[in-house]
Amino acid sequence: MTKEQFLNKYGELGQALLNNFNSDLETAIIAMKEHYQGCYRSIEDYVSTALEDREWKVDYKSIGRDLILGGEIFILEFKFNEVHVFLSV
């Protein structure tokens, strides 16, 4: 797949991946095909979706808060229901 094909297929998300991986197309393709988890309204939505098949009673908001306070992740919120989650560097 060429860079142009990748960008045509994945658009803005593809460009963000290329930027994240210093224009390394192969790594961006692997990330998209093998590691992409989806877009969520919040970190709680992601955690609850990941654990929905479990029978656990979980406070997803508290887990998200603990991840932020513990320095494991940070978030950027741009709009209502649009949360971008990053692992801490």
QUIRAZI-V335732 format. One record per backbone hydrogen bond with DSSP energy under -1.0 kcal/mol. NH is the residue of the N-H (numbers start at 1). CO is the residue of the C=O. If there is no record, write none. Layout:
nh:NH co:CO
nh:NH co:CO
This chain:
nh:6 co:2
nh:7 co:3
nh:8 co:4
nh:9 co:5
nh:10 co:6
nh:11 co:7
nh:13 co:10
nh:14 co:10
nh:15 co:11
nh:16 co:12
nh:17 co:13
nh:18 co:14
nh:19 co:15
nh:20 co:16
nh:21 co:17
nh:22 co:19
nh:23 co:18
nh:24 co:21
nh:25 co:23
nh:28 co:24
nh:29 co:25
nh:30 co:26
nh:31 co:27
nh:32 co:28
nh:33 co:29
nh:34 co:30
nh:35 co:31
nh:46 co:42
nh:47 co:43
nh:48 co:44
nh:49 co:45
nh:50 co:46
nh:51 co:47
nh:54 co:51
nh:60 co:58
nh:63 co:59
nh:64 co:60
nh:65 co:61
nh:66 co:62
nh:67 co:63
nh:68 co:64
nh:69 co:65
nh:70 co:66
nh:71 co:68
nh:72 co:67
nh:73 co:67
nh:74 co:86
nh:76 co:84
nh:78 co:82
nh:82 co:79
nh:84 co:76
nh:86 co:74
nh:88 co:72
